[in-house]
Amino acid sequence: MSTTFIPARLEMARAIRQMTATDLAAAAGTTAPWISQIENVKKTPSPELIREFARVLNFPIEFFYRPVKSQPPADAFHFRATSKLAKKDEATARSLSTLAIELSDWIEATYRSPAPDVPELQDLIDSDDELAPEQTAEALRGAWGLGVTPVKDLLRLLESKGAKVYSAGGPLQAIDAFSFRHGATPVIFLNVHKSAERLRFDLAHELGHLVMHGGSLHVEPGKEKEQAANDFASSFLMPRSDVIGAIRGNNLMLEDVLILKRRWRVSAMALNLRAHRLGVISDWTYGTLAKQLSMAGFRRGEPGSDLRVETSSLLTQVMSDMRKRGEGFSEIARVLNVRPRDVQDLMLGIVTFAIQGDGVSRSRSTAELRDVSLAPVAELSSRRGSR
């Protein structure tokens, strides 16, 4: 363990626990100005005070001595509904992002996982020209060989392209979703407290930001780019020719929407809007359906939906491999110098099972997280060998 206290870790710990400097000062027996001077590298806390920080914030003391090697750019953070977002929630998101980067780095160092393959727009079209969201979505589908068929499991598709997906459903529930690139690796956070259909749309929305804007952390606040990401998501999940072919010539009714939305695994409202924008239903039909869907509760959820929430194949496989070796969340927590609960929170709602307890094995895994078929699902190979 390093013997140098890292001030950024104190600010990070406060943000994750959502404690103000005043709260921490009162609980640790110091003052808020003293906390501020410590975090601004003007004062160095005593070993006794550092132990108090660790106790109050419920972090292993080693956390405060762990160097911060990489962080998302703090000056480029942007979230949807920024005006409604408390500053403490923004700070929590930044700190969780740093923790997610450290977990991603550990996964990359421990497993052979899929290489990043989520291109930015200029690389996708080999040009610096701008492209409309619909054409961008079509170009990405073409590059990934998806054709115009519905995407069965978007989360696993993104993981097979090297993306890391985490949950913001633990200490942070005020943000819909956000994304950024850690080097070449796309990182996406989801608020898992939504319907399966809306989670898929959030994933596609963040994919749009990653391709068109470098990630939602790099998007200047404004409706234009948010609408572009929405248009991309709609186009990517519901390809133009597939929707037109399924609906054209039909007098679309409520029952049809409830059946067809299962094809693309989207919300009823999203399908109604997409059909209208493609011109396959009239203004009157769109308005009538919107009113009917709203009255039936579809503005806030998906009543009667049997669509299962998509889960992380990669993280589930990592935890499965660790369980086989007698390890679990506690082992990852020791590596990152956090609590097991902090690791669990990053996986909340997107891992199919929880592993409690601790293991004794400390050997480095050589399991491989890879594609084994044309299906966009990352599989954990049982083959073990030298990395």
Beta strands, then each sheet from edge to edge (+ up, - down):
strand 1: 164-167
strand 2: 177-182
strand 3: 185-190
strand 4: 368-371
strand 5: 378-381
sheet 1: 1+ 3+ 2-
sheet 2: 4+ 5-
end
